[in-house]
Amino acid sequence: MSKYFYISKEGLDKLKQELEELKTVKRPELSKKISEARDFGDLKENAEYHAAKEALGLLETKISQLEETVRRARVIDPKSISGEHVALYTTVLLKDLNRDQEVQYSLVSQEESNFQEAKISVVSPVGKALLGKKVGETVEIKVPAGTMKYEILDIQALNS
């Protein structure tokens, strides 16, 4: 696992907000459920108690993972990206040479990726292959479904 990763301030704020909700809302809710279930009596046959304890264990794992993610995050200002070549926080307009259609992706950190929003991670096969390329270049990307061929039509910094 790498020591750190780059993320936008907005992306880091989302992670911190989720972490805060888990700690201040979800954790107390589960602790209360455990306390209430404990009052039902015999813990050996108390399904509510065991379910709540298991849910709390999963929540604590998620909290630990988010804390580690937040700790390793390094904020990068998307406004500092020039758009001269494909990089983190650029939007790339591509011509899919296999299908003769245009597609557009925004390259973001792995933690911010969301395929439904066309935000792909720079560590994904497509993201890695596009990094450093310039307008006019053709890129061939080997994926499990075959080889994708793109021509880079335009590159813009995400917040330009």
N, C-alpha and C positions, 0 to 999 in steps of 0.2 A: 504494500500500500504506500502511495506517495506521501511525502511529508505534508504537502499542502496542495490546494487547487485554487483556481481563480473563479470568482463569482461576482456578479453585479451587486451593488448595494441593495437593490430591491430584492434580489434572490436571497441574500443573506438575511434581510429583514423578515422575509417569509419564513425561513427556517427558524429564526429566533422566536417569531410569533407562535409557530407551531409548538416549539419546545416549551415556551411559557404556558400555553394552554394545557399541554400534557401535565406539566408540573403543578399548576395552580387549580385546574378544574378536574381533569380526568383522574389524577392520582388521589385527590381527596374523595372523589365519588367512589372509587373502588375501595379505598380504605374504609369508608362508611359501610359499603355493602359487606365487607368482610366482618366488620364489627356486628352488624345486624344479623348476619348469618350465624355468627358464633353464638348469639343469644338463643338460637333455635335448639341448642342442646348438643347431643352426641356428635362430635366432629367426624367420627369415622364414617358415619352414614349421612353426612350433611352435604348433599350435592351442591347447594348454593354456595356454601363455604369454599369447597374445592374449586368450583368454577371461578369464583371471585379471586381466589389466591392465584390461580393460573393466569387469569386476565391481568392481574397486577404484575406478575412476573414478566409477561409479554410487554406490558407497558414500560416497566423498568428497563428492559432491553432496548426498546425503541428510544427511550429518553437517553440512555447511554450512547446509542449510535448517533443521535442528533447532537448531543453535546460534543462528541468527537468530531463530527462534521463541521460544526460551528467553530471549534477550536482550530481546525486545519484550514479554514477558509481565509483567503486573501482577496480583499475587494479590489476590483479593477474598474476604472471609470470607462464605460463604453465610449464616452466622448473623446477619449484619447486615441481611439482606433482610427487610422487614416482611411481605410477602404481601398488602398492601392493593391493589396493582395488579400486573399482569403485568410482570415484570422478569427480568433475568438471575438464574438460580438460584431460579426459582419453578417449582412444578408446577401445571399448569392442567388442570382437569377441564372438558371441553367437551361440549356436545351438538351432534352433527353434524346440522344441520337438513335436509340433503339425504337422509340415510339414516336419520334418527330413531334414532341410537345414540350412546352416550357414548364419548369417547376421552380419553386423558390423555397429556399431554406434559410433559417437564421441559425448560425452556429453559436451555441451556448455551452456552459459547463454541464457536466453530467447531471448534477443536481437540479439544474433548471430545464433539462430537456423535456419536451412534450410533443410527441409526434402529431397529435391532433392540431396543434398550433403551428406545425412546421418548424419547430425548434428542435434541432438535432445536436447531439453532443459532439464535441470535438474529439472524443475518444471512440466514437462509433466508426465503423468501416468507411462510411461516406464522409464523415467529418474529417477523419485522419487523412483520407486521400485528397480532400480539397484544400487542406491547410497549405498556405504558402503559394498557391497558384494565382495566376493573374488572368485578367480578361483576355479572351481569345484562345486560351489554352484548352486542350482536350484532355479529359481525365477518364481513365478506365479503372473501374472499381470491381474487384472480385467479391461477390457476396454469395451466400448459399444458393440463391436462385439462379446464379450465372454471373455474367459480366455486364455491368452497367457502363454506358458510355455517355459522358456529358461534355458539352462545350460551355465554357463559362462566358456568359453574355454580359453580366454586370455584377459589380461588387459595391455595396454601400455599407458604411458604418451603421450599426443598429440605430443609433440616436441621431442620425444626421438629417 
